[in-house]
Amino acid sequence: MDMFAFMGPYGPLILLIFVASMLIQGYLSSTYRKWGNIRNPRNLTGAEVARMMLDENGLHNVPVEMVPGQLSDHYDPRQKVVRLSESTYGVPSIGAIAVAAHEVGHAVQDKVRMPALVLRGQMAVPLSLGMNLAPLLLMVGVVIKMSGLIWLGAVLFGAALLFHLVTLPVEFDASRRALQYLKERGISGGGEAQAGAQKVLTAAALTYVAGFAMALAQFLNVLGIARSSDD
């Protein structure tokens, strides 16, 4: 049995998507590195833009905090806080304001109770527990030839696929809100700076598309293994 057969019918596809995701991650890093070194026309830091956007949307009680790392930026809907990485928080670059505005976009989604964001939040904890079990269920099911366990693992992988699918509109909408805000307030200055902000957010969006593609390939792979177990 060769390596691809052991991995299942979609093993080659998973490897291909994995390579593509690494290339996308490299593209994101290089894009952010470029625009993270170019000052925005208003000379505002990521933290300043985040605070402005939050206040203008009536989110005065949502704090903006700095966290270690690069591109570790996120909005925490449970604690209602925007967390910006060191490379975003105090940096007046085009990349920094694009990322900061994107994270505030999630805070605005939370305020208006965007259905996809609410659904993603409800899925996060149980799915995290389920995905820790899924590979074990699949492996044990294959070893002891119990198709029930394999199918249960397939269901959990299917739930992960749904999570990635729900994530796409959430991320795209946050980027749309960010770009619209930067343009309408004249923060990005338009022209090349606005195009740079869009490139940063597009590169980030591609990582979520790659994540969905990987989840789809894994689900199809496990589904093929489950069907084979019934033969």
C-alpha positions as CSV (number, residue, x, y, z in Angstrom):
1,M,0.0,0.0,0.0
2,D,1.5,3.4,-1.0
3,M,1.4,6.6,1.0
4,F,-1.7,8.0,-0.8
5,A,-3.7,4.8,-0.4
6,F,-3.0,4.9,3.3
7,M,-4.1,8.5,3.5
8,G,-7.4,7.7,1.8
9,P,-8.8,8.5,-1.7
10,Y,-8.3,12.2,-1.3
11,G,-4.7,12.1,0.1
12,P,-3.1,13.7,-2.9
13,L,-5.7,16.5,-2.8
14,I,-5.0,17.2,0.9
15,L,-1.2,17.4,0.2
16,L,-1.9,19.8,-2.7
17,I,-4.1,22.0,-0.6
18,F,-1.5,21.9,2.2
19,V,1.2,23.2,-0.1
20,A,-1.1,25.8,-1.4
21,S,-2.0,27.0,2.1
22,M,1.7,27.3,2.9
23,L,2.2,29.5,-0.2
24,I,-0.8,31.6,0.8
25,Q,0.6,32.0,4.3
26,G,3.9,33.1,2.8
27,Y,2.0,35.6,0.5
28,L,0.2,37.0,3.6
29,S,3.4,37.4,5.5
30,S,5.2,39.2,2.6
31,T,2.2,41.4,1.9
32,Y,1.8,42.5,5.5
33,R,5.6,43.0,5.8
34,K,5.5,45.3,2.8
35,W,2.5,47.4,3.8
36,G,3.4,47.1,7.5
37,N,6.4,49.3,6.7
38,I,4.6,52.0,4.8
39,R,3.1,54.8,6.8
40,N,-0.6,55.6,6.3
41,P,-1.4,59.2,5.2
42,R,-3.0,60.2,8.5
43,N,-0.1,58.7,10.5
44,L,-2.6,56.9,12.8
45,T,-1.6,53.7,14.7
46,G,-3.7,50.6,14.6
47,A,-4.8,51.2,18.2
48,E,-6.0,54.8,17.3
49,V,-8.0,53.6,14.3
50,A,-9.5,50.8,16.3
51,R,-10.5,53.2,19.1
52,M,-12.0,55.7,16.6
53,M,-14.0,53.0,14.8
54,L,-15.3,51.5,18.0
55,D,-16.4,54.9,19.4
56,E,-18.1,55.9,16.1
57,N,-20.1,52.6,16.3
58,G,-21.2,53.2,19.9
59,L,-18.8,50.6,21.3
60,H,-17.2,52.9,23.9
61,N,-17.0,50.1,26.5
62,V,-15.0,47.7,24.2
63,P,-11.3,48.1,25.1
64,V,-8.3,47.8,22.7
65,E,-5.5,45.8,24.2
66,M,-2.0,44.8,22.9
67,V,-1.0,41.1,22.7
68,P,2.4,39.6,21.9
69,G,3.3,38.3,18.4
70,Q,2.6,39.3,14.8
71,L,-0.8,38.8,13.2
72,S,-2.2,37.5,16.5
73,D,-4.9,40.2,16.2
74,H,-8.5,39.1,17.1
75,Y,-11.7,40.2,18.6
76,D,-12.9,38.2,21.6
77,P,-16.7,38.1,21.6
78,R,-16.9,36.6,25.1
79,Q,-14.9,39.2,26.8
80,K,-15.8,42.0,24.4
81,V,-12.3,43.2,23.7
82,V,-10.3,43.9,20.6
83,R,-6.7,42.6,20.9
84,L,-4.1,43.8,18.5
85,S,-0.6,42.4,18.0
86,E,2.6,44.4,18.7
87,S,3.0,44.9,15.0
88,T,-0.4,46.5,14.7
89,Y,-1.2,48.3,18.0
90,G,1.3,51.1,18.0
91,V,2.4,51.1,14.4
92,P,1.1,53.9,12.0
93,S,1.3,51.7,8.9
94,I,-1.2,50.9,6.2
95,G,-1.1,47.2,7.1
96,A,-1.7,48.1,10.8
97,I,-4.8,50.2,10.2
98,A,-6.3,47.6,7.8
99,V,-5.9,44.8,10.3
100,A,-7.2,46.9,13.2
101,A,-10.3,48.0,11.3
102,H,-10.9,44.4,10.3
103,E,-11.0,43.3,14.0
104,V,-13.3,46.2,14.9
105,G,-15.5,45.0,12.1
106,H,-16.0,41.8,14.1
107,A,-17.0,43.9,17.1
108,V,-19.6,45.7,15.0
109,Q,-20.9,42.3,13.8
110,D,-21.2,41.3,17.4
111,K,-23.1,44.4,18.3
112,V,-25.7,43.9,15.4
113,R,-25.8,40.1,16.2
114,M,-24.7,39.0,12.7
115,P,-26.3,35.5,12.4
116,A,-23.1,33.9,10.9
117,L,-21.0,35.3,13.8
118,V,-23.5,34.1,16.4
119,L,-23.6,30.6,14.8
120,R,-19.8,30.4,14.7
121,G,-19.6,31.4,18.4
122,Q,-22.1,28.7,19.3
123,M,-20.2,26.1,17.4
124,A,-16.7,26.9,18.6
125,V,-16.5,25.2,22.0
126,P,-18.4,21.9,21.2
127,L,-16.6,21.7,17.9
128,S,-13.2,22.1,19.5
129,L,-13.9,19.2,21.8
130,G,-15.3,17.1,18.9
131,M,-12.3,17.7,16.7
132,N,-10.0,16.5,19.4
133,L,-11.9,13.2,19.4
134,A,-12.4,12.9,15.6
135,P,-8.9,11.7,14.6
136,L,-8.9,9.2,17.5
137,L,-12.3,7.8,16.6
138,L,-11.2,7.4,13.0
139,M,-8.0,5.7,13.9
140,V,-9.5,3.3,16.4
141,G,-12.4,2.6,14.0
142,V,-10.0,1.7,11.2
143,V,-7.8,-0.5,13.5
144,I,-10.7,-2.5,15.0
145,K,-12.7,-2.3,11.8
146,M,-15.8,-0.7,13.4
147,S,-17.6,1.4,10.8
148,G,-19.7,3.1,13.4
149,L,-16.7,4.9,14.9
150,I,-15.4,5.8,11.5
151,W,-18.8,7.3,10.5
152,L,-18.9,9.2,13.8
153,G,-15.5,10.7,13.0
154,A,-16.8,11.6,9.5
155,V,-19.7,13.5,11.1
156,L,-17.3,15.5,13.3
157,F,-15.1,16.3,10.3
158,G,-18.3,17.4,8.5
159,A,-19.1,19.7,11.5
160,A,-15.6,21.2,11.1
161,L,-16.3,21.8,7.4
162,L,-19.5,23.7,8.4
163,F,-17.6,25.8,10.8
164,H,-15.1,26.9,8.1
165,L,-18.0,27.6,5.7
166,V,-19.7,29.8,8.3
167,T,-16.4,31.6,8.9
168,L,-16.0,32.8,5.3
169,P,-18.9,35.3,5.3
170,V,-17.9,36.5,8.7
171,E,-14.4,37.3,7.6
172,F,-15.4,38.8,4.3
173,D,-17.9,41.1,5.9
174,A,-15.4,42.3,8.5
175,S,-13.0,43.2,5.7
176,R,-15.7,45.0,3.8
177,R,-16.6,47.0,6.9
178,A,-12.9,47.8,7.4
179,L,-12.3,49.0,3.9
180,Q,-15.5,51.1,3.8
181,Y,-14.6,52.8,7.1
182,L,-11.0,53.6,6.0
183,K,-12.2,55.0,2.7
184,E,-15.1,57.0,4.0
185,R,-13.1,58.6,6.8
186,G,-10.2,59.3,4.5
187,I,-7.8,57.4,6.8
188,S,-6.2,55.3,4.1
189,G,-6.0,58.4,1.8
190,G,-7.3,56.5,-1.2
191,G,-5.2,55.6,-4.2
192,E,-2.2,53.3,-3.5
193,A,-2.7,53.4,0.3
194,Q,-6.3,52.2,0.0
195,A,-5.2,49.5,-2.6
196,G,-2.5,48.4,-0.1
197,A,-5.1,48.0,2.7
198,Q,-7.2,45.9,0.4
199,K,-4.3,43.7,-0.6
200,V,-3.5,43.0,3.1
201,L,-7.1,42.1,3.8
202,T,-7.4,40.0,0.6
203,A,-4.3,38.0,1.5
204,A,-5.7,37.4,5.0
205,A,-9.1,36.3,3.4
206,L,-7.2,33.8,1.2
207,T,-6.0,32.0,4.4
208,Y,-9.6,31.4,5.4
209,V,-10.4,30.1,1.9
210,A,-7.5,27.7,2.2
211,G,-8.7,26.6,5.6
212,F,-12.1,25.8,4.1
213,A,-10.5,23.9,1.2
214,M,-8.4,21.9,3.6
215,A,-11.5,21.0,5.7
216,L,-13.4,20.0,2.6
217,A,-10.6,17.7,1.4
218,Q,-10.3,16.1,4.9
219,F,-14.0,15.6,5.1
220,L,-14.1,14.0,1.6
221,N,-11.1,11.8,2.5
222,V,-12.7,10.6,5.8
223,L,-16.0,10.1,3.9
224,G,-14.3,7.9,1.4
225,I,-12.7,5.8,4.2
226,A,-16.1,5.5,5.9
227,R,-17.7,4.3,2.8
228,S,-14.9,1.8,2.2
229,S,-15.5,0.4,5.7
230,D,-19.0,-0.6,4.8
231,D,-17.9,-2.7,1.9
